[in-house]
């Protein structure tokens, strides 16, 4: 098993009372590519911040 370069567990964030991301988990290992896709306003930029 490859060691994760990025390991995210239980990520939640939002603006005020509006929850944008809720309980996200993911891992990215060396050599892997990850693509974040979705409609406008779904939290892609918020995830990267």
N, C-alpha and C positions, 0 to 999 in steps of 0.2 A: 504494500500500500504506500502511495506517495504521501509525503508530508505536505500538509496544506500551507500555502504561502499566505492565504487569506482565509480566516475562519470566522464566520459571523453566526451568532446564535441569539435567538430571542430578540431580534432588533425590532423596535417599535418607535415611531416618531410621528409627529403631526404638527398642526398649526392651531393653537388655541384648543378648542374642544374637538376639532376635526382630526381624526386619526387617519393618517395617510398610509403608513406601513405598520403592519401588525404581526408580531411573532415570526419574522423572517429568519430562516436558517439557510446558509449555503457555505460551501467550501470551494476554493480555487487552488489547484495544485500546479506546480511547475509544469509548463508545457501545455496547459489547458487554455482554451479560449472560452470566454463567457460573453454572451450577448444579452443586453437588457433591452427588451422591446415592450411597447405598449402605447396606448393612445395618449394624447396630450393630457397633462394633469394627473396622471396615475402614480407619480412618485419616483420616476426614473432619476431625475436630477437630485431629489431629496435623498435617495438611497446613496448616491455617490458622495454627497456632502457629509 
